Amino acid sequence: MASRLSIRVPPPPTACIAASLRRAELCAQPFPNWRLRGVLPEDVVRALAGLDVPPARSTGRSGRRELHNETRRSLAGAMLADHPVAAQIAEAFQSARVAAVLMALTGAVLVGTYLRIEYAVDLDGFWLEPHTDLGVKALTFFLQLGVPGQEGLGTDLYVAPDRWAERIPFGWNTALVFVPSDRSWHGFEPRPIVGARRSLIVNYVTDAWRAREQLAFPDRPIGRSADREHLGDHRGVGDHVRGDGVVADGVHPGVAGAKRHIGLEHAGAEVGQDDEDQREGGVAGRAED
C-alpha cells in the first residue's frame, strides 16, 4: 500500500488572526487591552514586512502622525491592487469571522464600521504624544513587525497623559488590541530608533471618517453577518480570563463605557471630541499607535 505524504498547509490570514485572538492575553491595566502573538501566517508577515513602503518624511517634526499626512500609506486603492499580500490582509480584517471574534473578545461594536489600515514606517526622531483614539475609532489593532534589537520600541501606555505605566515589547508578528475610551492613553516616548520601525495600524472607524481614500473598502462597511457570527459561534471567547474581572460574555467591565460610546455613534450621536486625534480624524483621518 502506497504511503501518503503529509503536507502541512499554512492557515490563511483570516484563520490565523482569529486563532491569535482566541489565545489573546487580557491586561486590565492601565486600561483593558489584549496582547497577541502569531497574528499572521509566517509567509504572509514576511511578505508584508518586505513591502517597499517609504517612511513618512519627518521634516524635523513629530509628536502627531497627521503632521505627515501627505506621505502616509494606507492599505487601500492602488496599494491593494499592486500588492496581493496587502489585499489578502485587508480582506482578512474585513471578514465577518475576524470581526465577530473581535466583537466577542472586546465588546466593541463593529457592525457598520469601515476598515482603515495604515502601514507605518517610523525612523529615528519619531515620537507620539499621549492620546486615546476615542471618537471615530471603534477599535484599534496595532500589529508590530519588530526585528531583533527593536524590542524596546513598543507603544507606551499611560494611566493619564502625564503618568506613564508600561511599554509594550515590540515583537515580531505581535499585536496590541484595545477599545478606545477615556482611559486608553498611549503614545511613543522619544528614544533612539535603530533601523525602520514597521507596523500596521488597523482601525475600524465610523462613517464620520471623511478621508474615504484611506479606507480599504469605502463602500463595504462591516456587515450584519459579523454580528450573527458574534451571537453564534464566538460567545465563549474570553471566558478564560474571568478571574481578572471579565463578565460572562468575555467583555471586561472597563470596556463597557467605550462600548456605549461607540453605540451612540452608530445611533447618530455627535462624534466625541475627546482629543486632537478626533478633531483631526473627521477631516483628514488621523491614526496613531
C-alpha positions as CSV (number, residue, x, y, z in Angstrom):
1,M,0.0,0.0,0.0
2,A,1.4,3.3,-1.0
3,S,2.2,5.7,1.8
4,R,0.6,9.1,1.8
5,L,2.7,12.2,2.1
6,S,1.6,14.6,4.8
7,I,1.8,18.2,3.6
8,R,1.3,20.9,6.2
9,V,-0.7,23.8,4.6
10,P,-0.3,27.1,6.5
11,P,-3.5,28.6,7.7
12,P,-5.0,31.6,5.7
13,P,-4.7,35.0,7.4
14,T,-8.3,35.0,8.4
15,A,-8.0,31.8,10.4
16,C,-4.6,32.8,11.8
17,I,-5.9,36.2,13.1
18,A,-9.0,34.5,14.6
19,A,-6.8,31.9,16.3
20,S,-4.4,34.6,17.8
21,L,-7.4,36.5,19.2
22,R,-8.7,33.3,20.9
23,R,-5.3,33.0,22.6
24,A,-5.1,36.7,23.5
25,E,-3.9,37.7,26.9
26,L,-6.0,40.3,28.7
27,C,-4.3,43.0,30.7
28,A,-6.7,45.1,32.7
29,Q,-4.3,47.9,33.5
30,P,-3.7,50.8,32.8
31,F,-6.8,50.2,30.6
32,P,-8.3,47.0,29.2
33,N,-6.0,45.7,26.4
34,W,-5.2,42.4,24.7
35,R,-1.7,41.2,23.7
36,L,-1.5,38.8,20.7
37,R,1.2,36.6,19.2
38,G,1.5,34.8,15.9
39,V,-1.1,37.1,14.3
40,L,-0.4,36.3,10.7
41,P,1.0,33.2,8.9
42,E,4.8,33.5,8.7
43,D,4.9,33.7,4.9
44,V,2.3,36.4,4.9
45,V,4.0,38.5,7.6
46,R,7.4,38.2,5.9
47,A,5.9,39.4,2.7
48,L,4.2,42.3,4.5
49,A,7.5,43.3,6.2
50,G,9.3,43.2,2.8
51,L,7.0,45.6,1.1
52,D,8.8,48.7,-0.3
53,V,7.0,51.3,1.7
54,P,8.9,54.6,2.2
55,P,8.9,56.2,5.6
56,A,6.9,59.3,6.3
57,R,9.1,62.4,5.8
58,S,9.7,63.9,9.2
59,T,10.6,67.5,8.2
60,G,12.1,67.8,11.7
61,R,8.6,67.5,13.3
62,S,7.0,64.7,15.3
63,G,4.5,64.1,18.1
64,R,1.5,63.5,15.9
65,R,1.2,61.4,12.8
66,E,-1.1,63.8,11.0
67,L,1.9,66.2,10.7
68,H,2.9,63.9,7.8
69,N,-0.4,63.1,6.2
70,E,0.9,63.7,2.7
71,T,3.5,60.8,2.9
72,R,1.5,58.3,4.9
73,R,0.5,55.0,3.3
74,S,-2.8,53.0,3.7
75,L,-3.7,49.6,2.6
76,A,-6.3,51.0,0.1
77,G,-6.7,51.8,-3.6
78,A,-3.6,51.2,-5.7
79,M,-1.7,49.5,-2.8
80,L,-4.3,46.7,-2.7
81,A,-4.3,46.3,-6.4
82,D,-0.5,46.3,-6.7
83,H,0.4,44.1,-3.7
84,P,-1.5,40.8,-3.3
85,V,-0.3,40.4,0.3
86,A,-1.9,43.8,1.2
87,A,-5.2,42.7,-0.4
88,Q,-5.1,39.4,1.4
89,I,-4.6,41.1,4.8
90,A,-7.3,43.7,4.2
91,E,-9.8,41.0,3.2
92,A,-8.9,39.1,6.4
93,F,-9.6,42.0,8.7
94,Q,-12.8,42.8,6.7
95,S,-14.1,39.3,7.1
96,A,-17.1,38.5,9.2
97,R,-15.1,35.9,11.0
98,V,-12.4,38.2,12.3
99,A,-14.9,41.0,13.1
100,A,-17.1,38.5,15.0
101,V,-14.2,37.3,17.2
102,L,-13.0,40.9,17.9
103,M,-16.5,41.8,19.0
104,A,-16.9,38.8,21.2
105,L,-13.4,39.3,22.8
106,T,-13.5,43.1,23.3
107,G,-17.2,44.1,23.3
108,A,-16.6,46.6,20.5
109,V,-19.4,47.4,18.2
110,L,-18.0,46.9,14.7
111,V,-21.1,46.4,12.5
112,G,-21.4,49.4,10.2
113,T,-17.8,50.5,10.7
114,Y,-15.2,50.8,8.0
115,L,-11.7,49.2,7.8
116,R,-8.7,51.5,7.8
117,I,-5.1,50.1,7.8
118,E,-2.0,52.3,7.8
119,Y,1.4,50.9,7.0
120,A,3.7,52.9,9.3
121,V,7.5,53.1,8.8
122,D,9.0,55.2,11.6
123,L,12.6,56.4,11.7
124,D,14.8,57.9,14.4
125,G,13.4,61.2,15.6
126,F,9.8,59.9,15.6
127,W,7.7,60.1,18.8
128,L,4.0,60.4,19.7
129,E,2.3,62.4,22.4
130,P,-0.2,60.5,24.7
131,H,-3.6,60.3,23.1
132,T,-6.7,58.0,23.5
133,D,-8.1,57.3,19.9
134,L,-11.5,58.0,21.4
135,G,-14.1,59.3,19.0
136,V,-14.5,57.9,15.4
137,K,-12.4,54.8,16.1
138,A,-14.4,51.8,17.3
139,L,-11.3,49.6,17.8
140,T,-7.5,49.8,17.5
141,F,-5.4,46.8,16.4
142,F,-1.7,47.6,16.4
143,L,0.3,44.9,14.6
144,Q,4.0,45.0,15.3
145,L,6.8,43.9,12.9
146,G,9.7,44.3,15.3
147,V,13.0,42.7,14.3
148,P,15.8,41.6,16.7
149,G,17.2,44.7,18.5
150,Q,13.9,46.6,18.4
151,E,12.3,45.0,21.5
152,G,12.3,48.4,23.3
153,L,10.4,50.2,20.5
154,G,6.9,49.3,21.6
155,T,3.9,51.5,22.4
156,D,3.9,53.3,25.8
157,L,0.8,53.0,27.9
158,Y,-0.3,55.6,30.4
159,V,-2.6,55.9,33.5
160,A,-3.1,59.6,32.5
161,P,-1.4,61.8,29.9
162,D,1.3,62.7,32.5
163,R,1.5,59.2,34.2
164,W,3.5,56.6,32.3
165,A,2.6,53.0,33.1
166,E,4.4,50.5,30.9
167,R,6.0,49.8,27.5
168,I,4.8,47.0,25.2
169,P,7.6,44.8,23.9
170,F,7.9,45.5,20.1
171,G,7.9,41.9,18.9
172,W,7.7,40.2,15.6
173,N,4.1,39.4,14.4
174,T,2.6,40.5,17.7
175,A,-0.2,42.9,18.4
176,L,-1.9,45.3,20.9
177,V,-5.7,45.5,20.7
178,F,-8.0,47.8,22.7
179,V,-11.3,49.6,22.5
180,P,-10.7,53.4,22.6
181,S,-12.1,55.0,25.8
182,D,-11.3,58.0,28.0
183,R,-8.7,55.7,29.7
184,S,-6.9,54.4,26.7
185,W,-3.9,56.8,26.9
186,H,-1.0,55.6,24.7
187,G,1.9,57.1,22.7
188,F,5.6,56.7,21.9
189,E,8.1,58.3,24.2
190,P,11.1,59.9,22.4
191,R,14.0,57.4,22.2
192,P,16.5,56.3,19.5
193,I,15.1,54.1,16.7
194,V,17.6,51.7,15.1
195,G,16.6,50.9,11.6
196,A,13.0,51.2,10.5
197,R,10.1,50.6,13.0
198,R,7.4,48.9,10.9
199,S,3.9,48.3,11.9
200,L,0.3,48.1,10.7
201,I,-2.2,50.4,12.5
202,V,-5.6,48.8,12.0
203,N,-8.7,50.8,12.9
204,Y,-12.4,50.1,12.5
205,V,-13.8,53.6,12.1
206,T,-17.3,55.1,11.9
207,D,-18.9,56.8,8.9
208,A,-17.7,60.1,10.3
209,W,-14.2,59.3,8.9
210,R,-14.1,61.7,5.9
211,A,-10.8,60.6,4.3
212,R,-12.5,57.8,2.3
213,E,-9.4,57.2,0.2
214,Q,-7.7,55.8,3.3
215,L,-10.4,53.1,3.8
216,A,-9.6,49.6,2.4
217,F,-13.2,49.2,1.3
218,P,-15.0,52.5,1.4
219,D,-18.3,51.0,0.0
220,R,-18.2,47.9,2.2
221,P,-18.9,48.5,5.9
222,I,-18.6,45.6,8.3
223,G,-21.9,43.7,7.7
224,R,-24.6,42.2,9.8
225,S,-23.2,38.7,9.1
226,A,-20.4,39.5,11.6
227,D,-23.0,40.3,14.2
228,R,-24.7,37.0,13.6
229,E,-21.4,35.1,13.9
230,H,-20.7,37.0,17.1
231,L,-24.0,35.9,18.6
232,G,-23.5,32.4,17.4
233,D,-20.1,30.7,17.4
234,H,-18.0,33.0,19.5
235,R,-19.8,33.6,22.8
236,G,-17.1,31.8,24.8
237,V,-14.2,33.9,23.7
238,G,-12.6,35.5,26.7
239,D,-14.0,33.1,29.3
240,H,-10.5,32.0,30.3
241,V,-9.8,35.4,31.9
242,R,-12.9,35.6,34.1
243,G,-10.6,35.6,37.1
244,D,-9.4,39.0,36.1
245,G,-12.9,40.5,36.1
246,V,-14.3,39.6,32.8
247,V,-18.1,39.2,32.6
248,A,-19.9,36.2,31.2
249,D,-19.7,37.2,27.6
250,G,-16.0,37.8,27.6
251,V,-16.1,41.6,28.0
252,H,-14.0,43.3,30.6
253,P,-16.1,45.8,32.7
254,G,-13.7,48.6,31.8
255,V,-14.8,48.3,28.2
256,A,-18.4,49.0,28.9
257,G,-18.1,52.8,28.7
258,A,-16.3,52.7,25.4
259,K,-18.9,50.2,24.0
260,R,-21.8,52.6,25.0
261,H,-19.9,55.5,23.4
262,I,-19.4,53.7,20.1
263,G,-23.1,52.5,20.2
264,L,-24.2,56.1,20.5
265,E,-22.1,57.0,17.4
266,H,-23.9,54.3,15.4
267,A,-27.2,55.7,16.6
268,G,-26.2,59.1,15.0
269,A,-25.0,60.9,18.1
270,E,-22.3,63.5,17.7
271,V,-18.8,62.1,17.4
272,G,-16.7,62.5,20.5
273,Q,-14.2,65.3,20.6
274,D,-12.0,63.8,23.4
275,D,-8.6,64.8,21.9
276,E,-6.9,66.3,19.0
277,D,-7.0,63.0,17.2
278,Q,-10.7,63.2,16.7
279,R,-10.7,66.9,15.8
280,E,-8.4,65.9,13.0
281,G,-9.9,62.5,12.4
282,G,-13.1,63.8,11.0
283,V,-11.2,65.9,8.5
284,A,-8.0,64.1,7.5
285,G,-8.4,60.8,9.2
286,R,-5.5,60.6,11.7
287,A,-4.4,57.3,13.3
288,E,-1.8,56.7,15.9
289,D,-0.1,53.7,17.6
